[in-house]
Amino acid sequence: MLNRRILRIKAFKILYSSMLSGNVSLEEAESRLDQSCEATRDLYVFMMGVISPLTAVARDRIEAARKKFNPTDQERNPNMKFADNALAKFLESDPDFCKALEKRKFSWDQYDLIIKKIYNTICGREYFRKYMESPESSIAEDCRLFIKIFEKEFEDDGELALILEDMSLYWNDDLAYALTYCCKSLEAIARGARWSMPPLYLSDIKKASLTGNPARQMAVESDKAFVHKLLQNAFAGYDRYVGMISECLANWEKDRIVGTDMSLIVCGIAEAETLPTIPVKVTINEYVEISKFYGTPKSRIFVNGVLDRVIMRLVNEGKISKTV
């Protein structure tokens, strides 16, 4: 599930928060890293769990309209397509999905106001109107509808962001990635697959796809090992790397460097120095991209310049050697 970009972000965040507090051991930092990784999958499960509550709101609205003293013809004979969608029934009857929700004690019951607000928004969308007017009725079409809902209705919802922040401090910034995996699951269900919990690391998915080919499975590098080695080396070598950064910035004092930039650059040097299978250019590009979201407006140029300078010096000194 987790690719190396998001793993780098998680390692950087743990390093930054650990150095900021100043009293976190490597063991504690690695434990927090594991919790952060698992939290992204938890968020995916929580968001998949919104499908049934949204469907229930539609059913409740229809029943309330039918019970009016003098309902209209449309209220007496409503379009039940969304209220009876097959996807919600499919997930409600899936024991593995129900266990995943129950194990995590996830429920949308206390968030009924946001569920109703989102349903009201969906009802006004053009894609929903087309879905309701379409004569097709299939779980594949229901999946396509919910893919649009996941793509369009959640990521920029400020109220939802506050709810997620309150539920887990590790869910900050992970919503877009979790929603992407919700869509992947719905695409698989639309093709006839059962719901299944995605493996936590992308490398595990690659290995599973190579079942029956042990040699190729062994060649797949573990993403869990990658992110732990990255954090371990950045953590253990932090002071040494900060010294390297200071040396290449003759007119700067390290206290003038933004803390997020410092942690990003340290992670980049640690990756370049201790992970020989990753090309230098890939490492630099990855941390420059991350700096666009977690630094200042000038971080991209600063991180790129410092990383390039320090890493090239280490390459020239023979301290960085790549196998690719």
C-alpha positions in Angstrom: 0.0 0.0 0.0 2.6 2.5 1.0 5.0 3.6 -1.7 8.5 5.0 -1.1 7.5 8.7 -1.5 5.0 8.5 1.4 7.6 6.4 3.4 10.2 9.1 3.0 7.7 11.6 4.2 6.9 9.5 7.3 10.6 9.1 8.1 11.2 12.8 7.6 8.3 13.7 9.9 9.4 11.3 12.6 13.0 12.6 12.4 11.9 16.3 12.5 9.5 15.8 15.5 12.2 13.7 17.4 14.9 16.3 16.9 12.4 19.1 17.9 11.5 17.4 21.2 15.2 16.4 21.8 14.5 13.5 24.1 13.3 10.7 21.8 15.3 7.4 21.5 15.8 5.6 18.2 13.6 2.8 19.5 10.8 5.2 20.3 11.2 6.9 16.9 11.0 3.5 15.1 7.9 2.6 17.1 6.3 5.9 16.0 7.3 5.2 12.4 5.5 1.8 12.5 2.4 3.4 14.1 2.4 6.1 11.4 2.6 3.5 8.6 -0.2 1.4 10.1 -2.3 4.6 10.6 -2.5 5.2 6.9 -4.1 1.8 6.3 -6.4 2.5 9.3 -7.5 5.7 7.6 -8.2 3.8 4.4 -10.5 1.4 6.3 -12.3 4.3 8.0 -13.0 6.0 4.7 -14.2 2.7 3.1 -16.6 2.6 6.0 -18.4 5.7 4.8 -20.2 3.9 2.0 -22.9 2.3 4.1 -23.7 5.4 6.2 -24.1 7.5 3.0 -26.4 4.8 1.7 -28.4 4.8 5.0 -29.0 8.5 4.8 -30.6 8.1 1.4 -32.8 5.3 2.7 -33.8 7.4 5.8 -34.7 10.4 3.6 -36.9 8.2 1.4 -38.7 6.7 4.3 -39.3 10.0 6.0 -40.7 11.4 2.7 -43.0 8.4 2.3 -44.4 9.0 5.8 -45.4 12.6 5.2 -49.1 13.4 5.7 -49.5 14.1 2.0 -46.5 12.8 0.0 -46.0 13.7 -3.6 -46.1 11.1 -6.3 -42.3 11.2 -6.5 -42.1 10.7 -2.7 -44.5 7.8 -2.9 -42.5 6.2 -5.8 -38.9 7.3 -5.3 -35.9 6.4 -7.3 -34.3 3.7 -5.1 -31.2 3.2 -7.2 -28.7 4.8 -4.7 -30.6 3.7 -1.6 -30.5 0.1 -2.8 -27.0 0.2 -4.3 -25.3 -3.2 -4.4 -21.9 -1.9 -3.2 -23.1 -1.1 0.3 -24.8 -4.5 0.7 -21.7 -6.1 -0.7 -19.5 -4.6 2.0 -22.0 -5.0 4.8 -22.1 -8.7 4.1 -18.3 -9.1 3.8 -17.0 -10.7 7.0 -13.4 -9.5 6.5 -14.4 -5.9 5.9 -16.8 -6.0 8.9 -14.0 -7.5 11.1 -11.6 -4.7 9.9 -14.0 -2.0 11.1 -14.9 -3.8 14.3 -11.2 -4.5 15.2 -10.5 -0.8 14.9 -13.7 0.3 16.6 -14.5 2.5 13.6 -18.0 3.9 13.2 -19.4 7.0 11.5 -22.5 7.1 13.8 -21.3 10.1 15.8 -20.5 12.0 12.6 -24.1 11.9 11.2 -24.1 15.7 10.5 -21.2 15.5 8.1 -22.6 12.4 6.5 -25.8 14.3 5.8 -24.0 17.3 4.6 -21.9 15.2 2.1 -25.0 13.4 0.9 -26.7 16.8 0.3 -23.7 17.9 -1.7 -23.6 14.6 -3.7 -27.3 15.0 -4.6 -26.5 18.3 -6.4 -23.7 16.9 -8.5 -24.0 16.2 -12.2 -22.3 12.8 -11.9 -24.9 11.8 -9.4 -27.8 12.9 -11.6 -26.5 10.9 -14.5 -26.1 7.8 -12.2 -29.6 8.1 -11.0 -31.0 8.5 -14.5 -29.0 5.7 -16.0 -30.9 2.4 -16.6 -27.9 0.4 -15.8 -27.9 -1.3 -12.4 -24.8 -3.2 -11.3 -22.2 -3.2 -8.6 -19.7 -2.0 -11.2 -21.7 1.1 -11.8 -22.1 1.6 -8.0 -18.3 1.4 -7.7 -17.8 4.0 -10.4 -20.2 6.3 -8.6 -18.4 5.9 -5.2 -15.0 6.4 -7.0 -16.3 9.8 -8.1 -17.5 10.5 -4.5 -14.1 9.6 -3.1 -12.3 11.7 -5.7 -14.4 14.8 -5.4 -16.0 15.1 -2.0 -13.6 14.4 0.8 -10.1 15.7 0.3 -10.9 19.4 0.7 -13.6 19.1 3.3 -12.4 21.2 6.3 -14.9 19.6 8.7 -13.7 16.1 7.8 -10.1 17.3 8.2 -10.9 18.3 11.8 -12.6 15.0 12.6 -9.6 13.0 11.2 -7.1 15.2 13.1 -9.0 14.6 16.3 -9.1 10.8 15.7 -5.4 10.4 15.0 -2.4 12.7 15.0 -0.9 10.4 12.3 -3.7 11.0 9.9 -2.6 14.5 9.1 -1.7 14.7 5.3 -2.6 11.1 4.6 -6.2 11.5 3.4 -5.4 11.9 -0.3 -3.3 8.7 -0.3 -5.9 6.7 1.6 -8.6 7.9 -0.8 -6.5 6.7 -3.7 -6.5 3.2 -2.2 -10.2 3.4 -1.6 -10.6 3.9 -5.4 -8.2 1.1 -6.2 -10.3 -1.3 -4.0 -13.5 -0.2 -5.7 -11.9 -0.7 -9.1 -11.1 -4.3 -8.1 -14.6 -4.9 -6.7 -16.0 -3.6 -10.0 -14.0 -6.3 -11.8 -15.5 -9.0 -9.6 -12.9 -9.2 -6.8 -13.7 -9.6 -3.1 -12.7 -6.9 -0.7 -9.3 -7.6 0.9 -7.1 -5.6 3.2 -4.2 -4.2 1.2 -0.7 -5.2 2.3 0.9 -2.4 4.2 3.9 -1.9 1.9 4.0 -1.7 -1.8 6.9 -4.2 -1.9 4.6 -6.8 -0.3 2.1 -6.3 -3.1 4.9 -6.8 -5.7 6.0 -10.0 -4.0 2.5 -11.3 -3.9 2.2 -10.8 -7.6 5.3 -12.9 -8.2 4.0 -16.0 -6.3 5.5 -19.0 -7.9 8.7 -17.2 -8.8 10.9 -17.3 -5.6 13.9 -15.9 -7.4 12.1 -12.7 -8.5 10.3 -12.4 -5.1 13.7 -12.4 -3.4 14.9 -9.6 -5.7 12.1 -7.3 -4.5 13.6 -5.0 -1.9 11.6 -4.6 1.3 10.0 -1.2 1.7 9.8 -1.8 5.5 13.5 -2.4 5.6 14.1 0.7 3.4 12.2 3.1 5.6 13.6 1.7 8.9 17.2 1.9 7.6 16.5 5.4 6.4 15.3 6.5 9.8 18.0 4.6 11.7 20.8 6.2 9.7 19.3 9.7 9.6 18.8 9.5 13.4 22.2 8.0 14.2 24.1 10.3 11.9 22.1 13.5 12.5 24.9 15.5 14.1 27.5 14.4 11.5 25.1 15.3 8.7 24.3 18.7 10.2 28.1 19.3 10.3 28.4 18.5 6.6 25.5 20.9 5.8 27.1 23.7 7.9 30.5 23.2 6.1 29.0 23.7 2.7 27.2 26.8 3.8 30.1 29.0 4.8 27.9 32.1 5.3 25.1 30.4 7.2 24.7 29.3 10.8 22.8 26.1 11.3 20.3 27.9 13.5 19.2 29.9 10.5 18.2 26.8 8.6 14.5 26.0 8.7 14.0 22.9 10.8 12.0 21.1 8.2 14.6 21.8 5.6 17.4 20.5 7.9 15.5 17.3 8.5 14.8 16.8 4.8 18.4 17.4 3.8 19.6 15.0 6.6 17.3 12.3 5.3 18.5 12.8 1.8 22.2 12.5 2.8 21.5 9.5 4.9 19.6 7.8 2.0 22.4 8.6 -0.5 25.1 7.4 1.8 23.6 4.2 3.2 21.2 2.9 0.5 23.4 1.9 -2.4 20.6 0.6 -4.8 18.9 4.1 -5.1 20.5 6.4 -7.7 21.7 9.8 -6.3 19.5 11.7 -8.8 16.4 9.8 -7.5 17.2 10.7 -3.9 17.7 14.4 -4.6 14.6 14.6 -6.7 12.5 12.9 -4.1 13.4 15.3 -1.2 13.1 18.3 -3.5 9.6 17.3 -4.3 8.7 16.7 -0.6 10.2 20.1 0.3 7.5 21.7 -2.0 4.9 20.6 0.5 6.7 20.8 3.8 9.1 23.7 3.5 9.0 27.4 2.8 8.5 28.9 -0.7 12.3 28.9 -1.1 12.9 25.4 0.3 12.9 23.6 -3.1 15.9 25.6 -4.3 17.7 25.4 -1.0 17.2 21.7 -0.4 18.2 20.9 -4.0 21.4 23.0 -3.8 22.6 21.8 -0.5 21.8 18.1 -1.1 23.5 18.3 -4.5 26.6 19.9 -3.0 27.0 17.6 0.0 26.2 14.4 -1.9 28.5 15.2 -4.8 31.3 15.9 -2.4 30.8 12.5 -0.7 30.7 10.8 -4.2 34.0 12.5 -5.2 35.6 11.4 -1.9 34.5 7.8 -2.5 32.1 7.8 0.5 29.1 7.1 -1.6 29.1 4.2 -4.0 26.1 3.1 -6.0 25.3 -0.4 -7.3 23.0 1.0 -10.1 
